[in-house]
Amino acid sequence: MNDSYSPGRQYDLLADELNKIPNGFPRTESGVELRLLAKLFSAEEAAIASTLGMEPRSLMEIAEENHLSEPEAKQKLIAMVKRGLIDIKREEGVGFAFHLIPFVVGFYERQNAKIDREFAELFEQYYHESFHRTMLSEPSVHRIIPLEKAIPVDIDVMPYEKASTYLDQAQSWGVLDCICRVQKKLIGQGCDHSVRNCLVFSPKPNAFDRSGEIETLTREQAMEVLAEADREGLVHSVNNAQSEVYYVCNCCTCSCGVLRGMVEYGSANSIARSDFYARVEEDLCTACESCLDRCQFHAMTMVDGACQVDRASCYGCGLCISACETEALSLIQKSPEELIPPPADDREWRKKRAAERTDFLQP
């Protein structure tokens, strides 16, 4: 890999636009983020994309700004949409409109069937040079939802705490490879966890039928993916909002780009916690240590022959509960004073994030 190579000015402009999105695309001194963009966008595409923003723009506006005819602009924009680089929507009175999407969560995840080793190495370099800083700001990019079977049946639970809420609202379900594990395997740092367990769902029927990357599932099959993730000791996480949730990641600290911010850089803000803590009934604990092996957050220790839970380190995922054969562990709901509801939707998340993310606007 040639670290001295620097793509053209078009990529600088696109990188700056992506960094204006609240998710963040922090710049680096080495310019590795520009080489990443050059792997995905041609120079002409980067120039066009740099004239977009998060708010959809009409085809006519984009064509005029880029000195293109509308048919030419449409052809180039649709090509980027098909490769998962930007998004399209119909606007009343306007017709087709196009807008940027974030790097993460966004067009990076849409490349999981396309990335090669060079791209994976560039991402790893970028992650360590700068991108990990996006995991330091609040609100967190992702939040944990607990294993549903670990939630006590005798309490009222907010709908956003249950994966079944989102699956029940969907009309299409699918599964695809985890981009984080794909990337780590390509650079020779892969873990032993399964790769094909990222769930996606949509309110539209047959949404994934034409996708070459997403395997269409039934709702029952989607629930089985979640059950298998539990058996593997993977943490359920979703975008940090109460609504407009269309995926469930099944994460591990060895590969997940979000959780690595916690493990490798000590950021407690890498992922938002669930509404629960784990609790132990010491007289039922046999000190089998199964919970220690399952806890990805190192919240469990053995003291005087019984499990102890460090609440400050517990994220309420419920993995320890499903591993405890004596039922010594359970989830308890936080007090009202401790509860921090996630943003209502993606728009509210972006607003809060924009107000907080002054720490990584510049390299």
C-alpha positions, 0 to 999 in steps of 0.5 A: 500500500502506497501511503504517499498516494493522495487522491484529487481535490474531489475526495477532499471536498467529499470527505469534508461533506461527510464530516458535516454529517453528525455521525462523523468522518474525521480527517487525518494527517495521512489522508487515509480516509481519502484513499478509502473514498477513492476505493469506492467513488470515481473522481467524478462521482466524488465531485458530484457526491460532494454537492449533496448533503443529508437533506435530499436535493432534486435531480435538477439542482444537482445537474445544474451545480455539476454542469450536467444534463439531467439524464447524465446526472441521473445516470451517474447518481443511480449508479452510486445508489446501486452501489450503496454509496448514496440514497434516493427518495421521491419528493412530492412535486420534485420527483427523484431526490438524492442525498448523502448517507454517513460512512458509519452507519451507512455506506461502509456497511453496504460494501460487505460483499465487495471489500477486498484486503486493501480496503480492509487494511485502509479501514483499519489504518483509518480506524486507529488514526482517527475514526475511533474518535467517532465512538467517543461522543454522545449520543452513542452510535449504537445501543444494546438491547437485552436478550428478550428471554432474560427480561423479567416477565412481571415488569413493563418494558419499553417497546424499544428494549425488545427485538421482537417489537421491531421484527413484528413491525416489519414485513420483510426480514433478511440476514447478511454478513457482518461487515466488521468480521469480514473486515477483520478476517481480511486483515488476518485478525478474524475471530471465531464467531459466525459471520452471517448474522446481521439482521435487517428488516423493512416495513415494505413487503419483499424488500430484499428479494432482489438483493444479491447480498441479503438472504431473505428470511421469515420472521421465525428464521430471523428470531432463530438468528437472534437465538443462535447469536445468544448461543454464541455469546454475541451482544444484540445492538441497534441504532440508538433510537426508539423508532426507525430501527431496521437492523440488529447487529450481533456484536463481539468485542473482538471485531465490532467497530463500535465495541472496539472503541470501548476495548481498545480506546476505553470509551464508555460512550461507544455503545449505549446501555440497556435499561437493565443491570444484571443481579446475582442471588449469591446463595444460588451461585455455584461459582461455575464461572460461565458468566465470566466467559460470556460477559464481553464487558468484564462486569463479572468477577468471583469473590469468595466463591460467588459471582459479583456484578460491577454495575458500572461495567454492566451494559445489561445485555443479558448474556450472563443470564442465559448462561446461568444454569442455576438461575442465580443471575437475573436482569433488574430494571434501572430506577427511573432516575437512572433511565436514559431513553434513547432519542425518539428517531434518527432525526433527533439523534442527529440533532443531539449528536451535532450538538455534542461532536465538537471534539473530532470535527478537525484532525 
